Amino acid sequence: MFSLLPHPLVYAEALLAQFANLSRATEGSALLGGFARGLAELSGCELAQLYLLDATHTCLGMSAECLNGHLQPRQTANVPADYNGEQLLQFALCQNRVVCIGELEGSLYDTSFLPSQVRPWRSLLCVPLANQQQSVEGLLLCASHQRMELQGFADSFGRLGSFVLGHLQLLQRLRRPSGGASPASAGAPGLSGYGLTGKSAAMRQVYSLISKVLHSSCTVLLGGETGTGKEVVARAIHECGPRRTQAFIVQNCAAIPENLLESELFGYRKGAFTGADRDRSGLFDAASGGTLLLDEVGDMPLPLQAKLLRVLQEGEVRPLGSNATHKIDVRIIAATHQDLSVLVSQGRFREDLYYRLAQFPIELPALRQRGNDIFDLARHFADKACAFLQRDEVSWSNAVLDLLASYGFPGNVRELKGLVERAVLLCEGTELLVEHFSLRMDTLPDAGKLNLRERLEQIERGLLIDCLRKNDGNQTLSARELGLPRRTFLYRLGRLNINLENVDG
């Protein structure tokens, strides 16, 4: 265990002392803080961090941080609630693999989770932490401004971390009230962006917002252009939250007439109108305990908006033909592609309902703003189409990737899905070609809704990708050909979300 360390006996004694110190902790916060400080002392690193998953394994939060010998406060506004969007942390967590990087400076690794310092971080060690059942519960991380070989600490740090997890669970059981149940973790969903596809900065922001509202009962308003995946995000919030074992019901408010929509949502009693020959429960009752998605809520008629406001404020409904109200427990998620504030100014949407629905807004990015997510989504849809058709997976020609990168996608993810599925049907070989895609060339970015910065980024992305492909992915030759310092070239690759997997096709 200590063979890679310069003074194994001295280190073993220091490690044993840390075990002894941590075993005497009687409070969870003191235990985790002492663990972070101990990691910094044992490794000689300026930074030690501890990340733990929550009970549902959907939120990765920082539980302790020791910086320059001092424990950092956790209750600060600038500390993210969830680190699930950090790719390096996700890799170590999901793959259950130690990550050791000896030279961070100039690399393409995204280390935004490290605190900003005047001196750059150069060395990093990330170790998954497993409990007694060998289930990964979190991560420990050490980083230094010096060039250090940290791999030798991985094994002993992992064992020390497992001991801390066990001791933390013991302290929690001792402090739990008699008869109290522990939070259920069985059946917890996966960790890759709440089941959503995308690693761009825009989607990582969406994941961060989801993490903040996931375990809350407040109303969520999903905005964004048509086809950005609002229903998919609503389902992710439901399936990753505490209501996932209950119903998830979707109602499109623009799909049916006003009188039918009211009876559909609120239900009715026998004799309420002609043809009402029996009592019928509405969707609010059907979704009780679960989640109701009101899609295209901007098209809801004004009379119904007043009734929806009462549901949100009082948590009760009155079926048509009934004089009595009854309580419901349902989470409301609203979605719209319209700007509700504009509808309010036009008198087409109630202002009080708007502020009630916009309690926690999440704006979904257009596909053209998501960089290389286009390629990840395209491959995802192609794999699903091939599996459905029971055919071998297809590859992608460079010309197709160039075409997708330059296309505006006015229909966003929905349009991409349809294009890819049609291309797979048309493809008779093993490679998708340009002729398999019927793109409307009048909707390229320069004629779409891109602003100047976004158009310039599209042009720059195309130039960088073309140069990399021309040089078989060689970054040094590509930087030289474009007349850029290599570090500037790498920075631009990272800023434009260009990775070599997509360049290789």
C-alpha positions in Angstrom: 0.0 0.0 0.0 2.9 2.4 0.8 5.4 1.2 -1.8 5.0 4.4 -3.9 5.6 6.8 -1.0 9.1 8.1 -0.1 8.9 7.5 3.7 6.4 4.6 4.1 7.0 4.1 7.8 6.5 7.7 8.7 3.4 7.9 6.6 2.0 4.7 8.1 2.3 6.2 11.6 0.7 9.4 10.5 -2.2 7.5 8.8 -2.7 5.4 12.0 -2.9 8.7 14.0 -5.6 10.0 11.6 -7.7 6.8 12.1 -7.4 7.3 15.9 -8.3 11.0 15.8 -11.3 10.4 13.5 -12.6 7.5 15.6 -13.1 9.9 18.5 -15.4 12.3 16.6 -18.9 12.5 18.1 -20.4 14.9 15.5 -20.8 14.4 11.8 -19.6 17.8 10.9 -16.5 17.4 13.1 -15.8 14.0 11.5 -16.0 15.3 7.9 -14.0 18.4 8.7 -11.3 16.4 10.5 -11.2 14.0 7.5 -10.6 16.8 5.0 -7.9 18.4 7.2 -6.3 15.0 7.7 -6.2 14.4 3.9 -4.4 17.7 3.4 -1.9 16.9 6.2 -1.1 13.4 4.9 -0.8 14.4 1.3 0.9 17.8 1.8 -1.6 19.4 -0.6 -3.0 22.9 -0.2 -6.5 21.7 -0.9 -8.6 18.7 0.3 -12.3 18.3 -0.5 -15.0 15.8 0.3 -18.0 15.2 -1.9 -20.9 13.0 -0.8 -24.1 11.8 -2.6 -27.5 12.5 -1.0 -29.8 9.8 0.1 -31.3 9.4 -3.5 -27.9 9.4 -5.1 -29.0 12.2 -7.4 -27.2 15.2 -5.9 -23.4 15.3 -5.3 -22.6 18.0 -2.7 -19.4 19.2 -1.2 -19.5 18.3 2.5 -16.1 19.5 3.7 -13.2 21.6 2.3 -9.8 22.4 3.8 -7.8 25.1 2.0 -4.3 26.2 3.1 -4.8 24.5 6.4 -8.2 26.0 7.2 -11.6 24.5 7.0 -13.9 26.5 4.7 -17.5 27.3 5.7 -20.1 25.4 3.8 -23.1 27.7 4.4 -22.1 30.3 1.8 -24.1 31.6 -1.1 -21.3 30.9 -3.7 -21.1 27.2 -3.0 -23.0 25.2 -5.7 -25.7 22.9 -4.4 -24.8 20.1 -6.9 -21.6 19.1 -8.7 -23.2 16.5 -10.9 -22.4 18.6 -14.0 -18.6 18.4 -13.4 -17.4 15.8 -15.9 -14.1 14.9 -14.1 -16.0 14.2 -10.9 -18.7 12.3 -12.7 -16.1 10.1 -14.4 -14.5 9.1 -11.1 -17.9 8.6 -9.5 -19.6 6.6 -12.3 -16.6 4.6 -13.4 -15.5 4.0 -9.8 -11.9 4.9 -10.8 -9.1 6.8 -9.3 -8.2 10.0 -11.3 -4.6 11.2 -10.8 -3.4 14.2 -12.9 0.2 15.2 -12.5 0.0 18.4 -14.7 -3.2 20.3 -14.8 -1.8 23.5 -16.3 -2.4 23.6 -20.1 -4.6 20.5 -20.0 -8.2 20.4 -21.3 -9.6 19.1 -18.0 -12.5 21.3 -16.7 -11.6 22.0 -13.0 -14.0 24.8 -12.3 -14.9 23.0 -9.0 -11.5 23.9 -7.6 -11.4 27.3 -5.8 -9.9 30.2 -7.7 -6.3 31.0 -6.6 -3.6 33.3 -7.8 -1.3 30.3 -8.4 -2.7 27.7 -10.8 -3.5 24.2 -9.6 -1.0 21.7 -11.0 -1.6 18.3 -9.4 -4.9 16.5 -8.6 -6.0 13.3 -7.0 -9.7 12.1 -7.0 -10.6 8.9 -5.2 -14.1 7.3 -5.1 -15.4 6.4 -1.6 -17.2 3.1 -1.1 -19.2 2.0 1.9 -19.1 -1.5 3.4 -21.5 -2.8 0.7 -19.0 -1.5 -1.9 -21.5 1.1 -3.1 -19.9 4.4 -4.1 -21.1 7.1 -1.8 -18.8 10.0 -2.7 -15.4 11.3 -3.6 -12.3 12.7 -1.9 -10.1 15.2 -3.8 -6.6 16.6 -3.1 -5.0 19.3 -5.2 -1.7 21.2 -5.1 0.0 24.1 -6.7 3.1 22.0 -6.9 3.9 19.2 -9.3 3.3 16.2 -7.1 3.0 12.4 -7.5 -0.3 11.7 -5.6 -1.1 8.2 -7.0 0.6 6.5 -4.0 -2.0 8.0 -1.6 -5.0 6.6 -3.4 -5.3 3.2 -1.7 -4.8 4.3 1.9 -7.1 7.4 1.3 -9.8 5.1 0.0 -9.6 2.9 3.1 -9.6 5.9 5.4 -12.6 7.3 3.6 -14.5 4.0 3.9 -13.8 4.1 7.6 -15.2 7.7 7.8 -18.4 6.7 5.9 -19.0 3.8 8.3 -18.4 6.0 11.4 -20.7 8.7 9.9 -23.5 6.2 9.5 -23.0 5.0 13.1 -23.3 8.6 14.4 -26.4 9.1 12.3 -28.0 6.0 13.7 -27.2 6.9 17.2 -28.8 10.4 16.8 -31.9 9.2 14.8 -35.1 9.3 16.9 -36.5 5.9 17.9 -38.6 4.5 15.1 -37.3 7.0 12.6 -36.8 5.6 9.1 -33.7 6.3 7.1 -34.0 7.9 3.7 -34.6 5.2 1.1 -31.9 4.9 -1.5 -33.2 1.8 -3.2 -34.1 2.4 -6.8 -32.2 5.6 -7.0 -31.7 6.8 -10.6 -28.4 7.2 -12.3 -26.0 10.1 -12.1 -25.4 11.2 -15.7 -27.3 14.5 -15.8 -30.6 13.1 -14.4 -30.9 10.8 -17.4 -30.6 13.8 -19.8 -28.1 13.9 -22.6 -25.6 16.8 -22.8 -22.4 18.0 -21.3 -22.4 21.7 -22.5 -22.1 24.6 -20.2 -25.8 25.5 -20.9 -27.0 22.0 -19.9 -24.8 21.9 -16.8 -26.5 25.1 -15.7 -29.9 23.3 -16.2 -28.6 20.4 -14.2 -27.6 22.8 -11.4 -31.1 24.3 -11.3 -32.7 20.9 -11.3 -30.6 19.9 -8.3 -31.8 22.9 -6.4 -35.5 22.2 -6.9 -35.5 18.4 -7.1 -36.5 17.8 -3.5 -38.6 20.9 -3.1 -42.4 21.0 -3.7 -42.3 24.5 -5.3 -43.8 25.0 -8.8 -41.4 24.9 -11.7 -41.9 26.9 -14.9 -40.0 25.4 -17.9 -39.4 27.8 -20.7 -37.6 27.6 -24.0 -38.2 27.3 -27.7 -40.4 24.5 -29.2 -38.6 21.2 -29.2 -36.0 21.9 -26.5 -37.2 19.0 -24.4 -39.4 20.6 -21.7 -41.4 17.4 -21.2 -38.2 15.3 -20.9 -36.9 17.7 -18.2 -40.2 17.6 -16.4 -40.1 13.8 -16.4 -36.5 13.9 -15.1 -37.5 16.1 -12.2 -40.3 13.7 -11.3 -38.3 10.5 -11.8 -35.3 11.7 -9.8 -37.3 13.3 -7.0 -39.1 11.9 -4.0 -42.4 11.5 -6.0 -40.9 9.1 -8.5 -43.0 6.1 -7.3 -46.3 8.0 -8.0 -48.0 9.1 -11.2 -46.5 11.5 -13.8 -49.3 12.9 -15.9 -49.1 15.3 -18.9 -51.8 17.6 -20.1 -51.4 19.9 -23.1 -53.5 22.9 -22.4 -53.7 23.9 -26.1 -54.9 20.5 -27.3 -58.5 20.5 -26.2 -61.3 23.1 -25.9 -61.9 25.1 -22.8 -64.9 23.3 -21.4 -63.3 19.9 -21.9 -60.0 21.0 -20.4 -61.8 22.1 -17.2 -63.6 18.8 -16.8 -60.4 17.0 -17.7 -58.4 18.8 -15.0 -60.9 19.1 -12.2 -63.3 16.2 -12.9 -67.0 16.3 -12.5 -70.0 14.9 -10.6 -72.9 13.0 -12.0 -75.4 15.4 -13.7 -73.0 18.3 -13.9 -73.7 18.6 -17.7 -75.4 16.6 -20.4 -73.8 13.2 -20.7 -72.3 13.3 -17.2 -73.9 10.0 -16.1 -71.3 9.2 -13.4 -68.7 10.8 -11.2 -65.3 11.2 -12.8 -62.0 12.2 -11.1 -59.9 14.8 -12.8 -56.2 14.9 -13.5 -55.4 16.8 -10.3 -56.8 13.8 -8.4 -55.2 11.3 -10.7 -51.8 12.9 -10.1 -52.2 13.3 -6.4 -49.0 12.3 -4.7 -47.1 12.6 -8.0 -46.5 15.3 -10.6 -48.8 17.0 -13.2 -47.2 18.7 -16.2 -49.3 21.5 -17.7 -47.8 21.8 -21.1 -48.4 25.0 -23.2 -49.8 26.7 -20.1 -49.7 30.0 -22.0 -52.7 28.8 -24.1 -54.9 28.1 -21.0 -58.1 30.1 -21.2 -58.4 33.0 -18.7 -61.4 31.6 -16.7 -59.4 28.4 -16.1 -56.4 30.4 -15.1 -58.3 31.7 -12.1 -59.2 28.2 -11.0 -55.6 27.0 -11.5 -54.4 29.8 -9.3 -56.7 28.6 -6.5 -55.3 25.1 -6.8 -51.7 26.5 -6.5 -52.6 28.7 -3.5 -54.9 26.5 -1.5 -54.0 23.0 -2.7 -57.6 22.1 -3.2 -60.0 21.5 -6.2 -63.7 21.6 -6.8 -65.1 19.2 -9.4 -67.7 20.5 -11.9 -71.2 20.2 -10.4 -69.9 20.0 -6.8 -70.3 22.5 -4.0 -67.5 20.9 -2.0 -63.7 21.2 -2.4 -61.1 18.6 -1.4 -57.4 18.7 -0.7 -54.9 17.3 -3.2 -51.1 16.8 -2.9 -49.7 17.2 -6.4 -46.6 18.9 -7.7 -47.3 21.2 -10.6 -44.8 21.8 -13.4 -45.8 24.2 -16.1 -44.2 24.5 -19.5 -44.5 27.0 -22.3 -42.6 28.2 -25.4 -44.2 31.6 -25.0 -43.0 34.6 -23.0 -45.6 34.8 -20.3 -44.6 38.3 -19.2 -45.5 39.5 -22.7 -48.8 37.7 -22.5 -49.4 39.4 -19.2 -48.8 42.8 -20.7 -51.3 41.9 -23.5 -53.9 40.9 -21.0 -53.9 37.3 -22.2 -52.4 35.8 -19.0 -53.2 36.6 -15.4 -50.4 38.5 -13.7 -51.0 36.8 -10.3 -50.9 33.3 -11.9 -47.7 34.3 -13.8 -45.8 35.1 -10.6 -47.2 32.0 -8.9 -46.0 29.8 -11.7 -42.6 31.5 -12.1 -41.7 30.6 -8.6 -38.7 28.7 -10.0 -38.1 29.2 -13.7 -35.8 27.0 -15.7 -35.0 28.2 -19.3 -34.0 25.4 -21.6 -31.3 26.3 -24.1 -31.8 26.0 -27.8 -29.9 23.2 -29.5 -27.7 25.7 -31.4 -26.5 27.0 -28.1 -25.4 23.6 -26.8 -22.2 23.0 -28.8 -21.1 19.4 -29.1 -24.3 18.2 -27.4 -25.6 18.1 -31.0 -23.2 15.2 -31.8 -24.0 13.4 -28.5 -27.7 13.6 -29.1 -27.4 12.6 -32.7 -25.5 9.5 -31.8 -27.9 8.7 -29.0 -30.9 8.9 -31.3 -29.1 6.9 -34.0 -28.3 4.1 -31.4 -31.9 4.0 -30.3 -33.2 3.8 -33.9 -30.7 1.0 -34.7 -31.8 -0.9 -31.7 -35.5 -0.5 -32.5 -34.9 -1.6 -36.1 -32.6 -4.5 -34.9 -29.8 -3.5 -37.2 -26.1 -2.9 -36.6 -24.9 0.5 -35.4 -24.0 3.1 -38.0 -21.0 5.4 -38.2 -20.9 9.1 -39.1 -19.1 10.6 -42.1 -17.1 13.8 -41.4 -19.3 15.7 -43.9 -22.4 14.9 -41.9 -20.8 16.1 -38.7 -19.8 19.4 -40.5 -23.4 19.8 -41.8 -24.9 19.2 -38.3 -22.4 21.7 -36.7 -23.4 24.4 -39.2 -27.2 23.9 -39.1 -29.5 26.2 -37.1 -32.0 23.5 -35.9 -35.1 25.8 -35.6 -37.0 22.7 -34.3 -34.2 22.0 -31.8 -33.9 18.5 -30.3 -37.2 17.3 -31.7 -36.1 18.2 -35.2 -32.7 16.5 -34.7 -34.4 13.3 -33.5 -36.6 13.2 -36.6 -33.7 13.9 -38.9 -31.5 11.2 -37.4 -34.3 8.5 -37.3 -35.1 9.2 -41.0 -31.4 9.1 -41.9 -31.1 5.7 -40.3 -34.1 4.4 -42.2 -32.6 5.7 -45.5 -29.1 4.4 -44.8 -28.6 1.0 -46.5 -24.9 0.7 -45.6 -23.0 1.2 -42.3 -22.2 5.0 -42.6 -24.6 8.0 -42.5 -23.9 10.3 -45.4 -25.1 13.8 -46.3 -27.6 12.5 -48.8 -29.5 10.8 -45.9 -30.3 14.1 -44.3 -32.9 16.5 -45.7 -31.9 19.8 -44.1 -33.7 23.0 -44.9 -30.8 25.2 -46.0 -32.8 28.3 -45.5 -32.6 27.7 -41.7 -28.9 27.8 -41.4 -27.6 29.9 -38.5 -27.0 33.0 -40.5 -30.7 33.2 -41.3 -31.9 32.0 -37.9 -32.0 33.6 -34.4 -28.3 33.6 -33.7 -26.8 36.8 -32.5 -23.4 38.1 -33.7 -21.4 36.3 -31.0 -23.1 33.0 -31.7 -22.6 33.3 -35.4 -18.9 34.0 -34.9 -18.6 31.0 -32.6 -20.2 28.8 -35.3 -17.6 30.0 -37.9 -14.7 29.6 -35.5 -15.9 26.2 -34.4 -16.0 25.1 -38.1 -12.5 26.4 -38.8 -11.0 24.7 -35.7 -12.7 21.4 -36.5 -11.7 21.5 -40.2 -8.0 22.2 -39.2 -7.9 19.4 -36.7 -9.4 16.9 -39.1 -6.9 18.0 -41.8 -4.0 17.3 -39.3 -5.5 14.1 -38.0 -6.2 15.6 -34.6 -2.7 16.9 -34.0 -3.2 20.0 -31.9 0.3 21.4 -32.2 0.2 21.4 -36.1 -3.3 22.8 -36.1 -2.4 25.6 -33.8 0.7 26.4 -35.9 -1.4 26.4 -39.1 -3.9 28.8 -37.6 -1.1 31.1 -36.3 -2.1 30.6 -32.6 0.0 29.7 -29.5 -0.8 26.2 -28.5 -2.2 27.4 -25.2 -4.6 29.8 -26.9 -5.6 27.0 -29.3 -6.5 24.7 -26.4 -8.4 27.5 -24.6 -10.5 28.0 -27.7 -11.2 24.3 -28.0 -12.5 24.3 -24.4 -14.5 27.5 -24.8 -16.3 26.2 -27.9 -16.9 22.7 -26.3 -14.8 20.9 -29.0 -13.5 17.5 -28.1 -11.4 15.2 -30.2 -14.0 12.4 -30.2 -16.3 14.6 -32.3 -13.4 15.7 -34.5 -12.5 12.1 -35.2 -16.0 11.4 -36.3 
